[in-house]
Amino acid sequence: MEMNQLVVTNCVEFMEKMDENSVDLTVTSPPYDNLRDYKGYSFDFEGIAKGLYRVTKEGGVVVWVVGDRTHKGNRSLTSFRQALYFQELGFNVHDIMIYRKKNTPFMRSNAYTNCYEFMHVFTKGKPNAFNPLTDQTVRQGMEMMPFNKGADGVNNKALGKLNDAKTRANIWDYAVGMHGTTSDKIAFQHPAVFPEKLAEDHILSWTNEGDLVFDPMCGSGTTPKMAVKHGRNYIGTDISDEYIEIAKERVSSIQK
Ligand SMILES: C[S@@+](CC[C@H](N)C(=O)[O-])C[C@H]1O[C@@H](n2cnc3c(N)ncnc32)[C@H](O)[C@@H]1O
């Protein structure tokens, strides 16, 4: 399969033509419970999940970014059903991560404002790559630290250097909207863009340079753009030619 292409297609049909076990990482976000109008898409969840299982390498990773709609006071729980289906297909549910929005765009009158979506991380066996992102620790420098509780039960203390950084926790915060999600004005012609930083953080975590990053429903092209930025190969597909045009423009802007 040709690398580094953006294609207008139904991703279920496209994945049938892709090589089996060829994708290192998928970062994608499906339509949420018909929440938005994506210009006449057809959403075959089971076909997409099966296709992803087929094309993902042994040790490859799928990051499925999804939120649940509330209808008449009742959460759909679609994302939970989808996670269970991925597991039934043979994926490991490696992690259920949370993407927390720093600025919250909507409110409900009788419930707390929703500020998150899930980032389900599915793996086909043990991940081939894990390059953990780190955060600075709050306390740094030298400090008296306990060591070796002896038989007397007394904690001994010695001066030691605190770690400057630690592996991040699995709730990730992102600003959304202009200059948060992206600074590409054109991207907002798509109704549901996820933050560039979100795609970037997963690409850095689960792949190495030269790996293949796939987004079967790439919309405005956020995942392919971040793949190019970090020297990864990409394939992006979307059912809408209008969205693929936006994606092409964004990808070529980072190639310049
Ligand atoms: C939530 S949006 C993805 C947005 C994207 N992550 C971004 O940052 O722009 C979901 C996308 O799925 C696309 N889509 C829906 N069904 C599809 C299908 N069967 N094949 C390919 N794309 C599809 C829609 O056109 C829409 O752009």
The ligand as an SDF file (V2000), in Angstrom:
LIG
                    3D

 27 29  0  0  0  0  0  0  0  0999 V2000
  -15.0340   13.0860   14.5580 C   0  0  0  0  0  0  0  0  0  0  0  0
  -14.6940   13.3410   12.8690 S   0  0  0  0  0  0  0  0  0  0  0  0
  -12.9330   13.2020   12.8110 C   0  0  0  0  0  0  0  0  0  0  0  0
  -12.2220   14.5220   12.9810 C   0  0  0  0  0  0  0  0  0  0  0  0
  -10.7170   14.4530   12.9310 C   0  0  0  0  0  0  0  0  0  0  0  0
  -10.1700   13.6940   14.0350 N   0  0  0  0  0  0  0  0  0  0  0  0
  -10.1000   15.8560   12.8930 C   0  0  0  0  0  0  0  0  0  0  0  0
   -9.2780   16.1940   13.7770 O   0  0  0  0  0  0  0  0  0  0  0  0
  -10.4650   16.6240   11.9990 O   0  0  0  0  0  0  0  0  0  0  0  0
  -15.2560   11.8730   12.0990 C   0  0  0  0  0  0  0  0  0  0  0  0
  -15.0340   11.8040   10.5940 C   0  0  0  0  0  0  0  0  0  0  0  0
  -15.4270   10.5150   10.1420 O   0  0  0  0  0  0  0  0  0  0  0  0
  -15.7440   10.6300    8.7830 C   0  0  0  0  0  0  0  0  0  0  0  0
  -16.4130    9.3700    8.3980 N   0  0  0  0  0  0  0  0  0  0  0  0
  -17.5980    8.8950    8.8170 C   0  0  0  0  0  0  0  0  0  0  0  0
  -17.8530    7.6930    8.2860 N   0  0  0  0  0  0  0  0  0  0  0  0
  -16.7870    7.3820    7.5120 C   0  0  0  0  0  0  0  0  0  0  0  0
  -16.4420    6.2620    6.6990 C   0  0  0  0  0  0  0  0  0  0  0  0
  -17.2560    5.2180    6.5930 N   0  0  0  0  0  0  0  0  0  0  0  0
  -15.2470    6.2730    6.0540 N   0  0  0  0  0  0  0  0  0  0  0  0
  -14.4090    7.3290    6.1660 C   0  0  0  0  0  0  0  0  0  0  0  0
  -14.6980    8.4230    6.9030 N   0  0  0  0  0  0  0  0  0  0  0  0
  -15.8560    8.4580    7.5740 C   0  0  0  0  0  0  0  0  0  0  0  0
  -16.5880   11.9030    8.7430 C   0  0  0  0  0  0  0  0  0  0  0  0
  -16.6480   12.4450    7.4410 O   0  0  0  0  0  0  0  0  0  0  0  0
  -15.8140   12.7930    9.7470 C   0  0  0  0  0  0  0  0  0  0  0  0
  -14.9220   13.6650    9.0860 O   0  0  0  0  0  0  0  0  0  0  0  0
  1  2  1  0
  2  3  1  0
  2 10  1  0
  3  4  1  0
  4  5  1  0
  5  6  1  0
  5  7  1  0
  7  8  2  0
  7  9  1  0
 10 11  1  0
 11 12  1  0
 11 26  1  0
 12 13  1  0
 13 14  1  0
 13 24  1  0
 14 15  1  0
 14 23  1  0
 15 16  2  0
 16 17  1  0
 17 18  1  0
 17 23  2  0
 18 19  1  0
 18 20  2  0
 20 21  1  0
 21 22  2  0
 22 23  1  0
 24 25  1  0
 24 26  1  0
 26 27  1  0
M  CHG  2   2   1   9  -1
M  END
$$$$
